[in-house]
Amino acid sequence: MMSAVRPNLLFGMGNPLLDISAVVDKDFLDKYSLKPNDQILAEDKHKALFDELVKKFKVEYHAGGATQNSIKIAQWMIQEPHSVGTFFGCIGKDKFGEILKQKAEEAHVDAHYYEQDEEPTGTCAACITGDNRWGIKERVIKRVNSTCLIILFPPPRSLVANLAAANCYKKDKHLDLDENWELVEKAKVYYIAGFFLTVSLESILKVAKHASEKNKLFCMNLSAPFICQFFKDNLMQVMPYIDVLFGNETEASAFAKEQDFETKDIKEIAKKAQALPKVNAKRQRIVVFTQGKDETIMALSDKIETFPVLKIDPKDIVDTNGAGDAFVGGFLSGLVQEKPLEQCVRAAHYSANVIIRRAGCTFPEKPDFK
């Protein structure tokens, strides 16, 4: 018997960013030594990249950030009631911060941002290779400061993130406040993308330990190879509390290498990740690895299950940025409604299939998922 879905049942915490989309050429990517299907944090050398981006190309805005995208998608899949999803993150007291607040409200997500004025709201530019057949509208916008760059090849993409305000989240200034912690306690399912490991490990651990002690579901994403490589100590501090671990094949391979799993087989990696030590023995860890157009792998206790993805004509693919976030959002919508795991995967595949047909992590008014 499924329990009733109610507001604040799903909790997410992460880096809220404003995405910026543009169609670019290969020379532009080569100039800044960006690899396809990779994610890195911005360095000084990437600052000129944004100047050049807005001078040479035409761009458009979408509300983004991995965790926020997934919470939005979960809410969209659930539809009613509104505010099933709660989101915490840090923004600046500026125009872009106001846009993010407006976008969260439009998506019926109960967003509670920590607002500060030391750093501007983080932004994210999505650079798509090819011409406008990918469906990106041509529109000139003004230059903005503090950028995160997403370089996209359909289907591979490369992300360069300049977090700005998102990097300023403070546990004691926001998460610990009684009115905010009450929202955390209301939730039964928790999701935090691995990207937040670079921002506030102590905030993640507080939420993770709460979920474990109360036998609630804590979910996390490997998010990027650099998280597995350069923030593996933070990741492994949280790992014992993770009930559901998400990732794609590139991230899984990086994780396996760092953990000395001595295998490149994605199914074996999923098994080994599933078997890592866990605090709450009442719940067996579930590991879910996507592989683009290839089957999705799920490791449960002593078995591996595979699920084919929904087929799509390559010419219908507009933008693969956000596909992973959408997959997680669909999966979370199933978890919140206490649906069987195979139905969670179906919802995940459906969500990703919808999102890659559109620019940015955007969606039609209502899903037609059955």
Buried (B, 14 or more C-beta within 10 A) or exposed (E): EEEEBEBBBBBBBBBBBBBBBBBBBEEBBEEBEBEEBBBBBBEEEBEEBBEEBBEEBBBBBBBBBBBBBBBBBBBBBBBEEBBBBBBBBBBBBBEBBEBBBEBBEEBBBBBBBBBBEEBBBBBBBBBBBBEEEBBBEEEEEEEBBBBBBBBBBBBBBBBBBBBBBBBBBBBEEBBEBEEBBEBBEBBBBBBBBBBBBBBBBEBBBBBBBBBBEEEBBBBBBBBBBBBBEBBBEBBBBBBBBBBBBBBBBBBBBBBBBBBEBEBEEBBBBBBBBBBBEBBBEEBBBBBBBBBBEEBBBBBBEEEBBEBEBEEEEEEEBBBBBBBBBBBBBBBBBBBBBBBEBEBBBBBBBBBBBBBBBBBBBBBEEEBEBE
